[in-house]
Amino acid sequence: MALMAGVLSVMLTGLYRHHGLTVELDDGTRMRWPLGMAPRGSAREARLQAARATLAEAGRARDVPFAGPRM
């Protein structure tokens, strides 16, 4: 049973991506906002990537530093 759960976990890790936005604060700490998980190559993943790009662009327009894309 544990072996089957492990195999299933590895398969899901390969099929899904976690998307988030990381803000770098002045004191060097980072704050992460999770946006969600989506299957690789799905329409939901495309929406999450577009949302992350929009949020990052809005933040950069206000001089908020963001970490690079992390998926």
C-alpha positions as CSV (number, residue, x, y, z in Angstrom):
1,M,0.0,0.0,0.0
2,A,2.8,2.4,0.8
3,L,4.6,1.5,-2.4
4,M,1.4,2.3,-4.4
5,A,1.0,5.6,-2.6
6,G,4.6,6.5,-3.4
7,V,4.3,5.7,-7.0
8,L,1.1,7.7,-7.3
9,S,2.8,10.7,-5.6
10,V,5.7,10.6,-8.1
11,M,3.3,10.4,-11.0
12,L,1.3,13.4,-9.7
13,T,4.5,15.4,-9.1
14,G,5.4,14.8,-12.8
15,L,1.9,15.8,-14.1
16,Y,1.1,18.9,-12.0
17,R,2.9,22.2,-11.4
18,H,2.5,24.6,-8.5
19,H,2.4,28.3,-9.4
20,G,3.0,31.1,-7.1
21,L,4.3,34.7,-6.8
22,T,7.3,35.5,-4.6
23,V,7.8,39.0,-3.3
24,E,11.3,40.0,-2.1
25,L,11.0,42.4,0.9
26,D,13.4,45.1,1.9
27,D,14.9,43.2,4.8
28,G,15.8,40.3,2.4
29,T,12.9,38.0,3.4
30,R,10.6,36.5,0.8
31,M,6.8,36.3,0.9
32,R,5.2,33.7,-1.3
33,W,1.6,33.8,-2.6
34,P,0.4,30.5,-4.0
35,L,-1.7,30.9,-7.1
36,G,-2.7,27.2,-7.4
37,M,-1.8,23.9,-9.1
38,A,-2.6,22.8,-12.6
39,P,-1.8,19.9,-14.9
40,R,1.2,20.7,-17.2
41,G,0.1,22.1,-20.6
42,S,-3.6,22.6,-19.5
43,A,-5.7,25.7,-20.1
44,R,-5.7,26.2,-16.3
45,E,-1.9,26.3,-16.3
46,A,-2.0,29.0,-19.1
47,R,-4.4,31.1,-17.0
48,L,-2.2,30.8,-13.9
49,Q,0.9,31.8,-15.9
50,A,-1.1,34.8,-17.4
51,A,-2.3,35.8,-13.9
52,R,1.3,35.6,-12.5
53,A,2.6,37.7,-15.4
54,T,-0.1,40.3,-14.8
55,L,0.5,40.5,-11.1
56,A,4.3,40.7,-11.6
57,E,3.9,43.5,-14.1
58,A,1.6,45.5,-11.9
59,G,4.0,45.1,-9.0
60,R,7.0,46.1,-11.1
61,A,5.1,49.2,-12.2
62,R,5.0,50.1,-8.5
63,D,8.7,49.2,-7.9
64,V,8.0,46.0,-6.1
65,P,10.8,43.4,-6.7
66,F,9.7,39.9,-7.6
67,A,11.7,36.7,-7.8
68,G,12.0,35.0,-11.2
69,P,9.4,32.6,-12.4
70,R,9.2,29.4,-10.3
71,M,7.0,26.5,-11.3
